[in-house]
């Protein structure tokens, strides 16, 4: 059966309530810059459940990172994997999107693919493979979320950035790794054009 069209009004109301609740529970420090790791730690404290932030690159040992973000909810903790080969802003937006899935109580559906099982075995090697396969239908989200859940998670990220006064997270593009000599040219151009943070272009 096809999913019903996404009601943007209903999604906005649900997401806005969730963001209000998070902001009430995690008040901003006046004048302090936003820090995603600190925000995750405080959200974990608010929820009474650990959130582990893990970069995928080192865990994949040189293999290409297959997705920007991945949320895995295990019985004792939530694991949020992110692509560490992108710009800091793109990375933070992917993390906030996955936090949206978490806060909004989304769960994936459908049968796990063999690729998903292999990926989980690499990212969480201490887990029993049989347990991984049993959990994947609800724990691994990227390919299993509905359109409504993806819309809500993206709304959550965008609205939370806005309410926290953080700019520039809505038009982010992934970055491409340049050769060192090309990177120097781009950095020089950025300086000439007045860019202040070449790391975050």
Secondary structure, DSSP 8 states (H G I E B T S, - for coil): -------HHHHHHHHHHHHHHHHHHS---TT----HHHHHHHHHHHHTSEEEEEEHHHHHTTS----SEEEEE-SSEEEEEE-TTS-HHHHHHHHHHHHHHHHTT----S---HHHHHHHHHHTTTS-HHHHHHHHHHHB-TTT--HHHHHHHHHHHHHHHHHHT--S-SS--------HHHHHHHHHHHHHHT-S-GGG-
